[in-house]
Amino acid sequence: MSWTGIYAGGYLGGGKSGDRWSDPFGPTPGPTATNLPGFGDTINATGPLGGVQVGVNWQSGALVLGVQADAGLAHLRGENTCFSGLGGINCARNVNSLETVTGRAGFAWGRSLVYAKGGAAWTNDTFTLDANTNGFLALGTGTTKLNTQGWIEGGGVEYALTDHWSALVEYDHITLPSAVIPFPTVAVINGQTISVRQGIEVMKVGVNYKFGLPLPPPAAPNG
């Protein structure tokens, strides 16, 4: 069994995103000067994801090196009541897609391969504010889509079912920098700088088909 070759495949899985929203409005007004129970500026988003990957491996002895690109759709959604200094509004975030380009390094024995990976990651997210709260607030609503570039690190185990087909299980962590999210249609908030810091955990299972690399032609006999 050789892991050398070009491969392509697909994956399914699930993810969890943890977001921390900056809050320029401070705590809930009152003698306690603290956030009321149930109010917070952290959003945990969960949901499914799936996509495709393509890559190439080179094996020398037990060492396997490679590069891989993958792209997928996701629906990691979460919401919370945030900005308690305004009395509380609904903040929501959805991860719509994930793309990565990574290097891989692994150790092979028999038909098994254990590998680590790392590289660049991109996400497309939708951020939503609903500041119309049953007559208490009427500041409007707003939706912003944003593409963010960050970094991914992870690893997994891949097993060759045949000389061409393999199955894998993989865990990844994606770190994204703080991004400023504009909400121009929401009164009061449109004059503030709202930033969100994000991190995403991904667990997926998938399959690959290895095409192999063409071998050089045999050398012509002397004479």
N, C-alpha and C positions, 0 to 999 in steps of 0.2 A: 504493500500500500504506500503510495506517494501522495503527499498533499500538494505537490507542485502543479500549478495550473490556474487557469481563469475559471471563476465560478460566478453563479448568479442564483438568487433564491428569494425567499420571502419570509416574513415573520408576523406573528400576532403576540399581543401581550397587554400589559396594563402599566399604568404609571401613577405617580403621586407628585404633585407640585406644592411646594410651600412658599408663600409669598408674604413679604413684610412691606406694608404700605406706610410711607412717612405720613405723619399727622401734624399739620401746621396749626391745628385749631385747639390743641391742648385737651385737658380732661373735662369731664362733665361739670358744668357750673354748679356750685353748691358748697356747703360747708366741708364736705369730705374731700373735695378737689381730686377726685379719682374717677376712673371709668366705672360706669354702672355695670353690674353683672350682665353678661351676654353681649357686651360691646367689645369690639376689638379690631385691630388693624392688621390681623394675620388671616390669610385665606389658605385653606388646604383644599386643593383640587385633585380629584381622582377620576379615573375613567379608562376606557380601552384605547388601544392604538394598534396599527398594523401598517406594513409597508414592504418594500423590496430592498435588496442589497446586491451589490456587484463588487467583485474584488479579484485579487490575484495573490497567490502564495508561491514562495520559493522555499524548498526544503533542502537542508544540508545536514545529513546525519539526523539527529533528533531535533535540531533547531528548525523552526518554521517562522519565516518572516513574511509579512504581507502588507498590503494597503487595501482599504475598503471604503466604499461610499454607500450610504443608504438614505432613503427618503420615505417618509410615511405620513399618514393622516392620523390625527388623534382627537379625542374628545375628553380632555381632562378639565372638568369644570368644578368650580367651587364659589361660594359666596359667604359674606358675613356682614354684620352691621358694623360700620366703621365711622370715624369722625364724631365721636360722642360729644365733642365740644360744640358741635352744631345741633346736637340733639339726636344724632344717629341717622345715617342713610345707608342704603344697600350698595355694597361694593361686590363686584363679581369679576371673575377672570376665567377664560377658556383657552387652553392650548390647542390650536388647530392643526399644527403640523410640526414635524421634527425632521431635520436633515443633518447628517454628520459626514465628515471625511476623517478617517483615522488611520494610524499605523497599527499593525498587530505584530506581536512576538509571542511565540508559543513553544511548547515542548510536546513532542509526539512520541507515543509508544504504541505499537500495534496499530489498531484502528482508532485510537483515542488521541485527542488534541486538547491540551489546556492552554489557554492564551490570555494575555492582557492586551488592552487596547487604549489608545488615547489620541486626541486630536481636537478638531474644531467642530462646533455645533451651532445650528441656527434654529430658531423657533419663530413661528407666527402665532401671535396671541391676540385675543379680543378682550379688552377691559371695558367694563360697563359700570356706570353709576346711575342709580335711581334715587334722586333727591326729592321726590314727591311722596311724602309719607302721611297719607290719610288725613290731609288737612293741617297737619302740624307744620310741615315744611312744603314749599312749592317752589323749589329752585330749578326744576327741570331734570332732564335725563341726558346722558351722553354715552357714546360708544366710540372707542378708539382702537384701531388695529395697529399692531407694531411688530416689526421684524427685529429680532435681537440676536447678536452673535456672541457665543460664549465658548466654553470648553467642556469636553466629555472625557471621562475616564471610566474604565470598567474591565470586565473580563468574563470568560465563560468556558464551557466545555463543549466540544464538538465530537461527534462519533460518526465514523464512516460506515454506513449501512451496506454499501457496495463500493466498488472502485470509483463510482461517480456520484452517488447520492449520499448525503450526510445530514444529520439532525443536530441541533444545537440548543443550549440553554444559556442565557446571557443576562447579566446585571450591569447596568450603567448608571452613573451619576453625572448629571449635567449642571454646571455652574454658570449662571448668567449674571452679568454686572447690573448694578442699579440703573434703571432707565426712567427718564422723566416722561410721565404720561399726561398729555394735555387733554383737558375737557372743556373746550371753548363754549359749549352750549349749556353748561351748568353754572348758574349764578353763584357768586361768592367763591366757589371753588375755582372758577376760571381765572381768578387773579392770584392764585397760589401755585407753588411748585410742588407737585405730587410725584414722588419717585417710588418705584417698586423694585425690591430686590428679590430675585427668584432662584429657586433650586428645584431640580426635577430628578426623581428616582424612577428608573425604568426596569421592568422585568419582562423578558420576552423569550419565546420559543420559536424556532424556525427550521427551515430546510434549505440546503444548497445543492446545486448540481454542478459538478466540476467537469469542464470541457477538456482540460489538459492543455499543455503547450506543445506545439509542433516540435518534433525532434529533428536535429540536423541530418542531412542525408549521409549514408555510409561513405567512408572514404574510398576512392577508386583504388583498386589494387595496383601495386607498383609494377612497372613494366608494360 
